């Protein structure tokens, strides 16, 4: 029984150990997200939408995506989350797609990587500051992510 338990622990821990060297790089210039391993091999990539305005986030409501290296601190099922995009349509269910990965951005509590109900916005500067991607891409990205994973968001310029 102890052997079986030890094997299970190894099998459960192995994927986390393999992922531990992975990191995410977001290019605001290219509007692309990359998952790379410790050898800088690209494991996954997808187009994204970033903040409407260029530059580093400095205040709530500036519609800028923060720049720097942050960590994923929480991964949420966001299917029941709502948001008012101030487009006259009120609160919209599923606004963040199926998943939301919260980042530890100093001074801001609600910055993350997430899906969207606006897939046509991907590849544009249209978010309020988060990094938005197609729902199928955030689901695929989930397989590479872990709590504590570093996310580097490169400067626009």
N, C-alpha and C positions, 0 to 999 in steps of 0.2 A: 504494500500500500504506500509506503514511504517513497519507493522508486517511482510509482505512478505519479504521485504528487510532485516530486522533483521534476519529472519530465514535463508535466503540465505547467509548472512555474517557468521552466525554460522556454517552452513554446509560447507562453503568454508574454514573457519578457523580451523575447527575441525581436518581434516586430518593433517594439519601442526602442530597443537598442539600435536597430538598423536605421530607424527614423531620426534618432538623436542627432545625427550629423546634418540632417536636412535643414535648409533655411529657405525663406521666401524672399524674393527680390521683386519689388514693384517699380517699374519704370513709368513715371508720369509722362515723360517725353514720348515714349513709344506706346503708352496706354496698354502695357502688357504686364502680366504677372508670371514669374518663373519660380518653380521649386527646384533648387539645386542641392546636390549632396556635397560632402566634404571635399570631393575632388573637382567641384564646380561643374559636374555633369548635369545637364538639364533633365529632370525627371518628369516634369509636367510644365505646360505653359498654356496661357489663355489670354484673350483680350479682356480689358477691364474699362470701366468708366471711373474717372477721378473727379475731384472737386471742380466746380465751374470756373473758379478763379485760380490763377497761377500763384505760386509762392507757397511758403510754409504757413501752416495754420497758426494763428496767434490769438484768435478770440472766437467764441461761439457765434455762429451765424455768418462767418466770413466766407463760407463755401470754398475753403481751401483744404486740400489733403495735407496732413502733417508730413514732415520730412525727417528722416532719421531712422534709427533702429529701435524697434519695440518688440515686445513679446506677446504671444497669444496668451491671455490670462483666463479665458473662459470660452467654451464652445456651446452654443445654444441651438435648440430646435426653435426656429423663428416662424414656423408656419402659422401660428396664431397671432403674431405681432401685427400691429396696425401703425400707420403713419399718415399724417395729413401733409400732402405735398403743396398745400396752399394754391391748388389749381381749381378751386371751387367745387371739387368732388368730395370733400370731407375725408374722413378717416378711411384708409384703404387696407383691407385685410390682405395679408401676404406680401406686404410692401418690401420686406427684406428677404423674400424667397424662403427656401427651406432651412437655411442655416445662417448663423451670425457668429463670427469669431471676434470676440472683443480684444482690443489691443490696449496695452498699458501706456497710453499717451499722457504724459504729465499735464495736468490742468483740464483734461477732457475725459469724460466717462463713457461716451457713446460713440467712439470711433472704432470701426472694425472692417472686416472683410465680409461681404454678404452677397446673397442672390438679389433678384429684383423682379418686379412685375413689369418692368420696362426693358425687355431684352433688346429693343431697338436702340437703347441708349448706350449700349456697350461699344467702346471705341470712341466715345465722345467725352467732353468735359461737361458733365451734367449732374454730378452728385453734390450733396451738401457738405462733403468732406470725407466720407467713407470711400473704400475701394469696392466697387460693385462689379459683379460678374453674372453671366448667365447661370440660371439655376442648375443646369446639368454640370457646369464647370465647378461650382462650389461643392456639389456632391462628389465630384471626382477629386477635388482638392482635399476634401476631408480625409481621404485615405492616407495622405502624406503628413497630416498635421498632428500636433500634440501640444499639450499645455506647456508653455515655456519656450515654444518654437520662436526663434528670432525672425522678424519681418523687417526688412530694410526697404524703406520707401525713398527712392532717389529724388533729388531736386528736379524741378522742371527745366531749369536753365543751366 
